[in-house]
Amino acid sequence: MGTVRRAPHLIAEPGLIAEPGQSRVLTAVIAATTAGVLPVFLFGAMSVQIAADLDLSAAAKGQIVFGFFAVSALTSAWWGRLTERFGPTPLLRVAAMFAIVSSLGMAIAQSFLWILPAIGIGGLANACAQPAANSLIVRHIDRRRRGFALGVKQSAIPTATLLGGLAVPLVALTVGWRWAFVGGAGVGAFAMACVPRSPFVRPPATHRRSSFSHSGFRTLVVLSVGAGLGSAMANSLGAFTTSTAVHAGISANRAGVLLAVGSALGLTLRLLSGWAADRRGGGHLHWVAGMLAGGGLGVILLAVGQPVAAIIGTLVAFGSGWSWPGVFNLAVVTMYPLAPAAATGVTQTGTYAGGALGPLVMGALVDSVGYGPAWLVFAVISFAAAGVFLLGARSVRLHEPLDSAAHTASA
């Protein structure tokens, strides 16, 4: 009979530490991933007040947001490998610590040159938290609930968007924007307190080996490209929905309400799509492709430039084009069950790169050709993402692990 080699972080002395409850695991991953993305979304929500106080140009604001996602993209795969080596709970604590430092750095920032490294530390927190959270879910959440758990984890961005929006009237316009970042540091401290204790880790002698075969890594690269294209569309949607609605003839107040409704719909469907994935059992990449294709149809409606089309397009684009990340991560951790952090660390690289570049490209297109043609370009990008995921689905069977270097049988 063959034996299966276990991942390094799964080897622990039995009985030393009790397994954490699933509710605590979910609380920890929600808190840590929200704390990781909160600095950039707080900055985005309060950019008017921050720019007025620190004399930041529009270009500087764009560079700050780009810097956050660029740091996340450059370090994501590395954090994933560290998670596989040391386990998810120490890395979640590191992510929470970075989130605290980033938020406090933003709270006392005096200039652009101060904000840039502070937001970069936030990018480290984000890149570290995501693969560690995925790994913790795979280790401690029942397989039948894993899709819903990953959908809950992916609610971090809509949650951070919501908190950023609330921070403007409740904090920035009352006691000042700096106190909102102090609150963000509090979220990081809460996340650190929520992370369950780590079991004792005894790394085997083979811990430095790659977690993937060459074919498995190539599949991850393909999926990373698809995630980058999908994230470019999704982040551009979040950044330009309000201005698109105003351009289509909707009032600024109603455009803000439309964005809030679209975000809430995207959040709800992230949870429902994860719940449905648990009951469907397979074909996750095909569903991801379908959701991105639906998002592309919504984006086409945004290109029409009429109020009714803008409303319907926003709801379709957010509902379909924003609901895929949890199902996508479920597909990845299903294919790479013994190296979920390393695998999602690779795919998140594409996600962050697309998230950084998408709004920059969208802004340049809006300035040069207008909203309609710009959204048509991003509809093509969304359809291309769907095609890439279908290509990736052809190379794998979701219920057979691809991390053959970490999951092999010996005679």
TACORCOR-V413713 format. One record per helix or strand of 3 or more residues. SS is the DSSP state (alpha for helix, beta for strand). FROM is the first residue (numbers start at 1). TO is the last residue. If there is no record, write none. Layout:
ss | from | to
SS | FROM | TO
SS | FROM | TO
This chain:
ss | from | to
alpha | 8 | 10
alpha | 22 | 45
alpha | 47 | 54
alpha | 58 | 86
alpha | 88 | 107
alpha | 112 | 140
alpha | 143 | 153
alpha | 155 | 172
alpha | 177 | 194
alpha | 214 | 247
alpha | 252 | 280
alpha | 284 | 304
alpha | 307 | 321
alpha | 325 | 335
alpha | 340 | 369
alpha | 371 | 394
